[in-house]
Amino acid sequence: MEKLIARIFFIPITGFFVFLLFTQFGKSLNDIIYNLTEDNYLIFLRFDTRDKVVFGISTGWIIAHIIVEISAYFSKNFRFKRLLTNLRYAPIAIFIFSGFIVPIYDAGMIEYSKRQIRNYIYSASPTIEKPNFRLHNNYRHWCGNGASAQENYLYFNAASEGINNENPSIRARSLLMSADVQDWLNGGDKRFNVFLAKSCRDADRIVWSAAENYLNDRNLSCQKYLLSK
């Protein structure tokens, strides 16, 4: 009986890792569903609903673990040893394994996103179009403000590195890329305001037009913006 009690007391430890894993998996799956359906049918879950689903699945896992653990102890010919092993140790093993893999994956995807930014900024295309690609964000909580702040932290330097380039097309695309990644949910990046004012004063019409079009979308113009500074 002491052995059964010890294993029962081990279940909350496994349950803690189960909850962490399903929380991360649920968020990632929900984000994928959102990205695939945002232009058509929004079938993703609100974060509070998602958390309830995750809690329900995690509770079901723990209850199943308790039932199988008790059955294994009292059964003489227990047939589900592999299942019991997975219920006991799989969440812990997966969490430890992912603790090594996920940071490596994040680092690689962040560098790839920076490469996308630089390919866009230094493109040889004569046209100036807004950036239209998704950047990798390693923020894994529910708060949109946190995701915006993290994206700004990761990519603003790369986005703005062409702002002083002698090529006006590069300056214009760098401005638009900086606008795309600035931390707008938390009031914006102060450095972007400096870049925007500089672009409004730029002697090249390509750069000025990029700034003017950006401000027009916000019911402003370069003239009004500079007067407000």
N, C-alpha and C positions, 0 to 999 in steps of 0.2 A: 504493500500500500504506500510506503514511503516513496518508492520509485514513481508511482502514478502521481502522487502529490507534487513531487519535484518537476515532473513533466508538465503538469497542469500550470504550475507557477512559471514555467518557461514560455507558455503560450502568449502572455502579454508582451513579451519581448519580440516574439515573431510577429504578433499583431501590430506592433509599432512600425516595424519595417514594411509590413503589408500595407498599412495606411499610407506611408510615405511613397511607396512604389505606385499604388493606384492613384494617389494624388497627382504625381508627375505624369503618369500615363494618361490619366483623364484630361489633364490640361493640354498635353500635346495632341491627343486625339481631337479634343474640342477645337483647338487652334487649326488643325488640318481641315476639319469639317467647315469651319468658318471661312478659311481661305478658298475652299473649293466651291462654296455656296453663296458667298457674300453678294455676288452679282445676280443671283437667281432666287433661291429659297434659303432663308436664314434659319437653319435647323439646329444651330449650335445651342448649347445650354448656357444660361446665365451662371455666373460663378457660384451663387448660392445654391442653385439647383444641382449644379455639377458636384458640389461638395456633399450634398445629401446623397447623390447617387454613389459617390466614392465611399462615403461612410456606410451605406447599406451593403455594398459589395464587400467591403473590408469586414463588416460584422458577420456577413454570411461565411466568409473564409474562416474567421475565428471560431464560429459555432461548429462548422464542419471539422475543424481541427480538434476541437474538444470531443466531439462525437467519435471521431476515428481514433483518437488517443485512448479514450475509455474502452472502446471496442477492442483495440489491440491488447489492452492489459487483461481483459477478462476472457478473450477468445483464445482457445487452445490452437486452433488452426486458422490464424489470421491470414487473409489472402491479399491484403492491400498494403504490404510493407513499403513498396515503392511510393505509393500515394502518401503514406504517412511521412516518409523521409522528405518528400517535396513540401508537404505542409509545414514540417518543422524547420527545414534549413534553406529551401529555395529562396524565400524573400530576403534572407540575410545574405546569401551568396550572390544573388543578383544585385543587391544594393552595393555590396563591396566591389563587385566587378564593374558596375556602372560608374562607381566613384573614380575609377581609373580611365574608363573609356570616354565618358561624357566630357570631361575637361579637354581631352585631346580632340574630340570631335568639334567642340566649341571653338577651340583655338584655330583649327583648320578652316572652319566655316567663316570665322571672323576675317581671317586673312583673305579668303576667297571673296568676301563681300568688299573688302578694301580694294581688291584688284578690280572688281566690277566698277567701283566708284572711279578709280583712276582711268579705266578704259573708257568710261563715259566722258570724263572731264577732258581727256587728251585725245578724244576721237578726232579723226580727220574730216568728219562730216561738216559740210558748210552750213547746215541747218542747226538751229538751236531749239531742241525739244526738251521738255521736262523729263527728268529721270523717271523711268517706269520699270523698276525692278525691286524686288523685295530683299532687304538686308537681313542677315542672321542676327538675332538678338538672344543673348544667353540669360536674359531675365526670365525667371520661371515662377513668378508670383502672379497674383490676379490684378494688381493695380496698374491701370493704364499710365498713370503719372510716372510710376517707377520704370515702366518699359520705355517711355519717351526719354526719361533722364538717362537711362542706360544706353540707348541708341545714340544720343548726343555724345555721351562720354566715349563710346567706341569709335565713332565715325566722323565727328565734326572736324578734327584735324586733317584727316584725309580728304574730306569734302572741300575744305577751304584752302588747300595747299596751292591751288591754281589761281587764287584771287589776285595775285600780283604779277601773273605771267604777262609777257609782252604780247601774246596772241589774244586778241579781244574775244574770240570764240571760246577760248579756254577760260578766260575771266568770267564770261557770261554763264557757261555751264557750271563753273565752280560756285557761282552765286546761287544758281538754282539747286545744286546739290546740297549746299549748306542750308538753304531754306528747307529742304526736304528732311534733313536730319536734326535740325535744331530742336531744342527741348520746348516745343510750343505749348505743350500741356501745362508746363510749369512757368510760363511767362516768357519763354524764348531764351536764347543764348545772347548775352550782351555783345559778344564779338560779332554776331550776325548783323546787329543793328549798325555797327561801324562799317561792315562790308557793304550793306545795303545803301547807306548814305554815300559811300565812296563810289558805288556803281551808278547812283543817280547823278553824280558829278562827272562821271567818266566822259571823256571827249569822244569816244567811239560810240556810234549809234547802236551797235549790236549789244553792247553791255548796258547802255541806257535803256534800250527797249526791253531787255530781260528784266531789269529792275522795275520799269514802268508797268509791264504786264503782270508782274508779281503783285504790285501794289494795287493795280486795277481790280484784281480778284478780291481785294479787301476794301473796295470802295475808296481808295486813296490814289494819289499820284505822286510822282517824285517831287513836284513843286510843294504840295501840301506836306509831304513827309519831311522835306528839308526845312520848311518853315516851322515845323513842330520841334525841331532839334535846337 
